[in-house]
Amino acid sequence: MVKLASEKDELGDHTTPSELWPRLYSELDSLGLNPEQDDRSITYDFNSRRKTIKRGSFDVTIYSLRAKT
């Protein structure tokens, strides 16, 4: 998520969490983690079990990571 949090648009502004949400799905898919998405969460394989990240938690994590830089 650190990589996603650091993404910026063509004007140099941080990409919004709304724009990053589908990219998270794509990243998980490219890693072969079999993501499944509904309106508010993405569930994916991790260490032989399924994990879920909710949209609100994702947004908070993105903003928190940005605050640390």
C-alpha positions as CSV (number, residue, x, y, z in Angstrom):
1,M,0.0,0.0,0.0
2,V,3.0,2.3,0.4
3,K,3.5,2.3,-3.3
4,L,-0.2,3.1,-3.9
5,A,-0.1,5.9,-1.3
6,S,2.8,7.6,-3.0
7,E,1.1,7.7,-6.4
8,K,0.5,11.2,-7.8
9,D,-1.6,12.5,-10.7
10,E,-0.3,14.4,-13.7
11,L,-0.5,17.7,-11.7
12,G,1.6,16.2,-8.9
13,D,-1.2,15.9,-6.4
14,H,-1.8,12.7,-4.5
15,T,-4.1,10.3,-6.3
16,T,-7.4,10.0,-4.3
17,P,-8.2,6.8,-2.4
18,S,-11.2,6.4,-4.7
19,E,-8.9,6.3,-7.7
20,L,-6.5,3.9,-5.9
21,W,-9.2,1.4,-4.9
22,P,-9.4,-0.3,-8.3
23,R,-5.6,-0.3,-8.5
24,L,-5.4,-2.2,-5.2
25,Y,-7.6,-4.9,-6.8
26,S,-5.3,-5.0,-9.9
27,E,-2.2,-5.2,-7.7
28,L,-3.6,-8.1,-5.7
29,D,-4.7,-9.8,-8.9
30,S,-1.3,-9.4,-10.6
31,L,0.2,-11.0,-7.5
32,G,-2.0,-14.1,-8.0
33,L,-4.0,-13.5,-4.7
34,N,-7.4,-14.2,-6.2
35,P,-9.2,-11.0,-5.1
36,E,-12.9,-10.7,-5.0
37,Q,-14.6,-7.4,-4.7
38,D,-18.0,-6.2,-3.5
39,D,-19.2,-2.6,-2.9
40,R,-17.3,-2.1,0.3
41,S,-14.4,-4.6,0.5
42,I,-11.8,-6.7,-1.3
43,T,-11.1,-10.2,-0.1
44,Y,-7.9,-12.0,-1.2
45,D,-5.7,-15.0,-0.4
46,F,-2.8,-14.4,2.0
47,N,-0.7,-17.0,3.8
48,S,-3.1,-19.8,3.0
49,R,-6.2,-18.0,4.2
50,R,-8.6,-15.2,3.1
51,K,-8.1,-11.7,4.3
52,T,-10.5,-8.7,3.8
53,I,-9.8,-5.0,3.5
54,K,-12.8,-2.7,3.8
55,R,-12.9,0.5,1.8
56,G,-13.0,2.8,4.8
57,S,-9.9,1.1,6.3
58,F,-8.1,1.4,3.0
59,D,-8.8,5.1,2.9
60,V,-7.6,5.6,6.4
61,T,-4.4,3.6,5.7
62,I,-3.6,5.6,2.6
63,Y,-4.0,8.9,4.5
64,S,-2.0,7.6,7.4
65,L,0.9,6.5,5.2
66,R,0.9,9.9,3.5
67,A,1.1,11.6,6.8
68,K,4.2,9.7,7.7
69,T,6.1,11.0,4.6
